[in-house]
């Protein structure tokens, strides 16, 4: 498409069914495939839309592209499971540690740590009977507040507490009656998968921090320092959210047929927020958001146990921040209550925004942007100008090619080279055979530096730190 109107990494495109805002630099914009614009126009067919945009990591998804922000008024708006995404509540979590990268210089030590994490962090189901003291109903209704005290070690020491305060949301409230008719399999599978990583692009990554010179004071306030070891976690609501999404699909199809709602894409589902099906989905989605934040917390709990075994009792791993990038959230913009869908988009609030959690009110919260297992990830902070995009930025590098195309075009040798296999700086991976995760190699993703340049160039957010990978735990 013609990018003659691209200015400050932002273009407003007039499509047949409405306007689409795209945030990308020239290199990224010129690489975008035409299919994403067709999908945007399909999404813009949904009535009463107020705003829609793409972040630079945008790529084709089911019904809606990953990298989408779409907004409706709560009063007469619509909700769409397709613009929330199948992995409801999927998001990022970063933990600071009191370790320096020099303490992990030895590749064999990194390998030992990865092995210990792997023993405690399953990709799919937990061992039968493990964590039997956790009630799933408490988790999906109360979020982090539903976990027993033993799993929340700092909650009862207010001056040092971070588990509940350093998260985007510790608990979403909703009418629990919407959970009463869920099948038993939801509860059984949901409990077995709490605290599990999942497969695909989900990961637990050990990284080392490089602070941007201009952001040293902000980094200090956040407890970050050069060379610090941090732990980045990417996971979501697992089977609980997946089953809720599948169940909602049938209900939305039935509603749309009955009310003669249609789109050119049969995978694009939507209904009024105040309809029976809309209220049901919104409530159940909130339960999945509660599950997702608790799931990442319990993943971190297992990782902490592994680190403590390797480094001893003085090891510390407080949470820096936890946030989502697949959800719909009721927010206030321009004095109006709106439902902001973000599918593969991260909320990045600036300093002084009232929705910041208390510890980050004066600075803005950390926005957590992963790269790939062979490239840097980023910790960013939102800027006031981000208001123009409802404070949405990218959620990662974004896929460059499909899984099948990656396996066809990229060799295991190229993958190994990207990880520095055999060198002192090798990025240790928990999988013995790289073939098993070839579709997640760095070559499968866009150039994350160009993605970040697109965001900073548009004035949406600034980089606070780059995080270089040292070791990665992936599920298969």
C-alpha positions in Angstrom: 0.0 0.0 0.0 1.1 3.6 -0.5 2.8 5.0 2.6 3.1 8.6 1.4 1.1 9.7 4.4 3.3 7.9 6.9 4.3 10.6 9.5 6.0 10.0 12.8 5.5 6.3 12.4 1.7 6.7 12.2 -0.7 6.5 9.3 -4.4 6.8 9.2 -5.9 4.7 6.5 -9.5 5.2 5.1 -10.9 1.7 4.5 -14.4 1.1 3.1 -15.9 0.4 6.6 -13.9 3.0 8.6 -10.5 4.3 9.6 -7.6 2.2 10.6 -4.5 3.7 12.4 -1.2 1.9 11.8 1.8 2.6 14.0 5.0 1.5 12.2 8.2 2.8 10.7 8.8 2.8 7.0 10.6 -0.6 7.0 7.9 -2.3 9.0 5.0 -0.7 7.1 6.4 -1.7 3.7 6.7 -5.3 4.9 3.0 -5.6 6.0 1.0 -8.1 4.1 -2.2 -7.0 2.3 -4.4 -9.6 4.2 -4.1 -7.6 7.4 -5.9 -4.7 5.8 -8.7 -6.9 4.6 -9.1 -8.3 8.1 -9.2 -4.8 9.5 -12.0 -3.8 7.2 -14.0 -6.9 8.3 -13.5 -5.9 11.9 -14.7 -2.3 11.1 -18.0 -3.8 10.0 -18.9 -4.3 13.6 -21.4 -1.6 14.5 -20.7 1.5 16.6 -16.9 1.1 16.6 -15.0 4.2 17.8 -11.4 3.3 17.0 -9.2 0.6 15.6 -5.4 0.4 15.3 -2.5 -1.9 14.5 0.8 -2.0 16.4 4.0 -2.7 14.3 4.1 -6.4 15.4 0.8 -7.0 13.6 0.2 -10.3 11.8 -2.7 -12.4 10.7 -4.7 -14.1 13.4 -8.1 -15.9 13.5 -10.9 -13.4 12.8 -8.7 -10.5 14.0 -5.0 -9.8 13.6 -2.6 -10.1 16.5 -1.6 -6.5 17.2 -5.1 -5.0 17.2 -6.6 -2.3 19.5 -10.4 -1.9 19.0 -12.7 0.3 21.1 -16.4 0.7 21.7 -18.5 2.7 24.1 -19.8 0.7 27.0 -23.3 2.2 26.5 -24.0 0.9 23.0 -20.8 -1.1 22.1 -19.9 -4.6 21.1 -17.7 -7.3 22.5 -15.8 -9.8 20.4 -14.1 -13.0 21.5 -12.2 -12.8 18.2 -10.6 -9.5 19.2 -9.7 -10.8 22.7 -8.0 -13.9 21.3 -8.1 -17.6 22.1 -5.5 -17.4 24.9 -7.5 -15.0 27.2 -5.3 -13.1 29.6 -2.1 -14.1 28.0 0.6 -11.7 29.2 4.0 -11.0 30.6 5.6 -11.1 34.0 9.1 -10.0 35.0 10.8 -10.7 38.3 13.9 -8.9 39.5 16.6 -10.9 41.3 19.6 -10.0 43.5 21.9 -11.8 41.1 24.4 -10.3 38.6 25.0 -11.9 35.2 28.6 -12.7 36.2 27.2 -15.2 38.6 25.7 -17.1 35.6 28.7 -16.8 33.3 29.4 -20.6 33.4 27.2 -22.3 30.7 27.1 -25.5 32.9 25.6 -23.5 35.8 23.0 -22.1 33.4 22.3 -25.6 32.2 21.9 -26.8 35.8 19.5 -24.0 36.6 17.4 -24.7 33.4 17.2 -28.4 34.4 16.0 -27.6 37.9 13.4 -25.2 36.6 12.2 -27.9 34.1 11.7 -30.4 37.0 9.3 -28.0 38.7 7.6 -26.3 35.7 5.6 -28.6 33.5 4.4 -27.5 30.1 1.0 -29.2 30.4 -0.5 -30.9 33.4 0.9 -30.8 37.0 1.4 -34.1 38.9 -1.8 -35.5 40.4 -2.4 -34.2 43.9 0.1 -31.4 43.6 -1.1 -28.1 45.0 -4.3 -29.8 46.2 -4.7 -27.0 48.8 -5.5 -24.5 46.0 -9.2 -24.2 45.2 -9.7 -23.4 41.5 -13.0 -21.6 42.2 -11.2 -19.2 44.5 -8.6 -18.5 41.8 -11.0 -17.8 39.0 -13.2 -15.7 41.3 -10.6 -13.9 43.3 -7.5 -13.9 41.2 -4.3 -13.6 43.3 -6.4 -13.1 46.4 -7.7 -16.6 46.0 -4.3 -18.3 46.5 -3.5 -19.7 49.9 -1.1 -17.7 52.1 1.9 -20.1 51.7 2.0 -19.2 48.0 1.9 -15.4 48.6 4.9 -15.0 50.9 5.0 -11.2 51.0 1.3 -10.4 51.2 1.2 -10.0 54.9 4.3 -7.8 55.2 2.8 -4.6 53.8 6.0 -2.6 53.6 7.6 -5.1 51.4 4.6 -6.6 49.6 4.8 -6.7 45.8 2.8 -9.8 44.9 -0.5 -7.9 44.9 0.6 -4.3 44.2 3.0 -4.8 41.3 0.5 -6.2 38.9 -1.9 -4.7 36.3 -4.8 -6.3 38.1 -4.7 -8.8 41.0 -8.5 -9.4 40.8 -11.3 -8.9 38.4 -14.8 -8.8 39.9 -17.8 -10.3 38.1 -21.1 -12.0 38.7 -20.0 -15.6 39.6 -23.4 -17.0 38.6 -22.1 -17.1 35.0 -19.7 -19.9 36.1 -22.5 -22.1 37.5 -23.3 -23.9 34.3 -19.8 -24.7 33.2 -19.1 -28.4 32.5 -17.0 -30.4 35.0 -14.2 -30.8 32.5 -13.5 -27.0 32.7 -12.7 -27.4 36.5 -10.7 -30.6 36.2 -8.5 -29.4 33.4 -8.2 -25.9 34.8 -6.9 -27.2 38.1 -4.4 -29.6 36.5 -2.9 -26.8 34.4 -2.6 -24.1 37.0 1.1 -23.1 37.2 2.0 -24.6 33.8 3.8 -22.9 31.0 2.1 -24.2 27.9 3.7 -24.6 24.5 4.0 -22.5 21.3 5.4 -19.0 22.0 5.1 -19.3 25.8 8.3 -19.3 27.7 10.3 -18.6 30.9 13.5 -16.7 30.1 16.4 -15.8 32.3 17.9 -12.5 31.1 20.4 -9.8 32.0 19.6 -6.1 32.1 21.2 -3.3 30.1 19.8 0.1 31.3 19.4 2.9 28.7 21.6 5.8 29.8 18.8 8.4 29.8 16.6 6.2 32.0 19.0 5.3 34.8 17.1 7.2 37.5 13.8 5.6 36.5 15.4 2.2 36.4 16.8 2.8 39.9 13.4 3.7 41.2 12.1 0.4 39.7 14.9 -1.6 41.3 16.8 -2.4 38.1 20.6 -2.2 37.5 23.1 -3.0 34.8 24.0 -6.7 34.7 21.0 -7.7 36.9 19.5 -11.1 36.2 15.8 -11.0 35.7 13.2 -13.6 34.9 10.6 -13.0 32.1 7.5 -15.2 31.9 5.0 -15.4 29.1 1.9 -17.5 29.6 -1.9 -17.1 29.8 -5.1 -18.8 31.1 -4.3 -22.2 29.6 -7.1 -24.7 29.3 -9.5 -22.6 31.4 -9.4 -19.7 29.0 -9.3 -22.0 26.0 -12.4 -23.9 27.0 -14.3 -20.7 27.8 -13.4 -19.4 24.3 -14.6 -22.6 22.6 -17.8 -22.5 24.6 -18.4 -18.9 23.7 -17.9 -19.5 20.0 -21.0 -21.7 19.8 -23.1 -19.2 21.8 -22.0 -16.2 19.7 -22.6 -18.0 16.4 -26.1 -18.8 17.5 -26.7 -15.2 18.7 -25.4 -13.7 15.4 -27.6 -16.0 13.3 -30.7 -15.2 15.4 -30.1 -11.4 15.1 -28.8 -11.4 11.5 -25.3 -10.2 12.4 -22.7 -11.1 9.9 -19.2 -10.5 8.6 -17.3 -11.5 5.5 -15.1 -13.6 7.9 -17.1 -16.4 9.6 -14.4 -16.6 12.3 -15.1 -13.0 13.4 -17.6 -13.2 16.3 -19.3 -10.3 18.1 -22.4 -9.3 20.0 -23.6 -6.2 21.9 -22.0 -5.8 25.3 -25.4 -5.7 27.1 -26.8 -8.8 25.4 -27.1 -12.1 27.3 -24.2 -13.6 25.4 -22.1 -10.5 25.8 -22.6 -10.3 29.5 -21.9 -14.0 29.8 -18.6 -13.8 27.8 -17.4 -10.6 29.7 -17.9 -12.3 33.1 -16.2 -15.6 32.0 -13.4 -13.6 30.3 -12.8 -11.9 33.7 -12.5 -15.3 35.3 -9.9 -16.3 32.7 -8.0 -13.1 33.4 -8.0 -14.0 37.1 -6.7 -17.4 36.2 -4.0 -16.0 33.9 -2.4 -13.7 36.5 -2.5 -16.5 39.1 -1.0 -18.9 36.6 2.0 -16.6 36.0 2.4 -16.1 39.7 2.5 -19.9 40.3 5.0 -20.3 37.4 7.2 -17.8 39.2 6.7 -19.7 42.4 8.2 -22.8 40.8 11.0 -20.8 39.2 11.9 -19.3 42.6 12.2 -22.7 44.1 14.6 -23.8 41.4 16.8 -20.7 41.8 16.8 -21.1 45.6 18.1 -24.6 45.3 21.0 -23.5 43.0 21.9 -20.2 44.7 20.8 -20.8 48.3 18.4 -19.2 50.8 19.6 -15.6 50.2 18.2 -15.6 46.7 15.5 -13.0 46.1 13.0 -12.7 43.3 10.4 -9.9 43.8 8.0 -9.2 41.0 8.7 -6.1 38.9 5.3 -6.2 37.0 2.7 -8.4 35.5 0.4 -7.4 32.6 -1.8 -8.8 29.9 -2.0 -8.4 26.2 -5.1 -10.5 25.2 -8.2 -9.0 26.8 -11.1 -6.5 26.8 -11.0 -3.9 29.6 -13.5 -1.3 30.7 -11.6 2.0 30.8 -12.3 5.7 30.9 -11.2 7.8 28.0 -12.2 11.4 27.3 -14.7 11.2 30.2 -16.5 8.2 28.7 -16.6 4.5 29.8 -15.2 2.4 26.9 -14.5 -1.3 26.3 -10.9 -1.5 24.9 -10.0 -4.7 23.2 -6.3 -5.5 23.0 -5.3 -8.6 21.0 -1.6 -8.9 21.1 -1.3 -5.3 22.3 0.2 -4.0 25.6 -1.2 -1.2 27.7 1.5 1.3 28.5 0.3 4.0 30.9 2.5 7.1 31.5 3.4 8.8 34.8 0.5 10.3 36.6 -2.2 8.2 34.9 -4.9 7.3 37.5 -5.0 3.6 36.4 -1.4 3.0 37.3 -1.1 0.8 40.4 0.1 2.7 43.5 3.8 1.9 43.4 4.0 3.2 39.8 1.7 6.2 40.1 4.5 8.7 39.8 6.6 6.9 37.1 4.2 4.9 35.0 4.4 1.1 35.1 6.9 -1.1 33.3 5.6 -2.2 29.9 7.1 -5.7 29.2 7.9 -6.5 25.5 9.5 -9.9 24.7 11.7 -10.4 21.6 12.6 -13.9 20.7 14.8 -16.5 22.4 17.8 -15.2 20.5 17.2 -11.5 20.6 16.7 -8.8 23.3 13.5 -8.2 25.1 12.5 -4.7 26.3 11.2 -3.0 29.4 9.5 0.2 28.4 7.4 3.0 29.9 4.4 4.7 28.4 4.3 8.4 27.3 1.4 10.9 27.5 1.2 10.9 23.7 0.1 7.3 23.8 -3.3 8.6 24.7 -3.9 8.9 20.9 -3.7 5.1 20.7 -5.6 4.4 23.9 -2.2 3.7 25.5 -1.6 0.6 23.4 1.9 -0.5 22.2 3.3 -3.7 20.7 3.3 -7.0 22.6 6.4 -8.5 21.1 8.3 -8.9 17.9 5.4 -10.5 16.0 5.7 -13.5 13.7 7.4 -13.0 10.4 6.5 -16.3 9.0 4.1 -19.2 9.9 5.2 -22.2 11.8 5.1 -24.4 8.7 7.1 -21.9 6.6 9.7 -21.5 9.4 10.3 -25.3 9.5 10.6 -25.3 5.7 12.9 -22.3 5.3 15.1 -22.4 8.4 17.6 -25.1 9.2 18.5 -26.4 12.7 22.0 -25.2 12.0 20.8 -21.7 11.5 18.7 -21.9 14.7 21.8 -23.2 16.6 23.9 -20.4 15.3 21.3 -17.8 16.5 21.6 -19.3 20.0 25.4 -19.3 20.0 25.4 -23.0 20.6 28.9 -24.2 21.6 30.1 -20.8 22.7 30.6 -19.4 26.2 27.6 -17.0 25.5 25.3 -19.8 24.4 21.7 -19.2 25.2 20.8 -22.4 27.0 17.6 -24.0 26.0 15.8 -26.8 27.9 15.1 -28.9 24.8 17.8 -31.4 23.8 16.7 -31.5 20.2 16.2 -28.0 18.7 14.1 -29.6 16.0 11.2 -29.8 18.5 11.0 -26.0 18.8 12.3 -24.9 15.4 9.1 -23.1 14.7 9.9 -20.8 17.6 13.4 -19.9 16.4 14.5 -16.2 16.2 14.2 -16.3 12.5 10.4 -16.9 12.8 10.0 -13.4 14.2 10.3 -9.8 12.9 13.3 -7.7 13.8 12.3 -6.6 17.3 14.6 -3.5 17.1 12.5 -2.2 14.2 9.3 -2.9 16.2 10.7 -0.9 19.1 11.9 1.9 16.9 8.3 2.1 15.4 6.9 2.5 18.9 9.4 5.0 20.2 9.4 6.9 17.0 5.6 7.3 17.2 6.1 8.8 20.7 4.0 6.0 22.4 6.6 4.8 24.9 10.3 4.9 25.7 12.8 2.1 26.3 14.1 1.8 29.9 16.1 -1.4 29.5 17.2 -4.0 27.1 17.2 -7.6 28.4 19.6 -10.1 26.8 18.6 -13.8 27.0 20.9 -16.1 29.0 18.7 -19.2 29.1 15.2 -20.2 28.0 12.6 -22.8 29.1 10.1 -23.7 26.5 7.3 -26.3 26.3 6.7 -28.5 23.3 
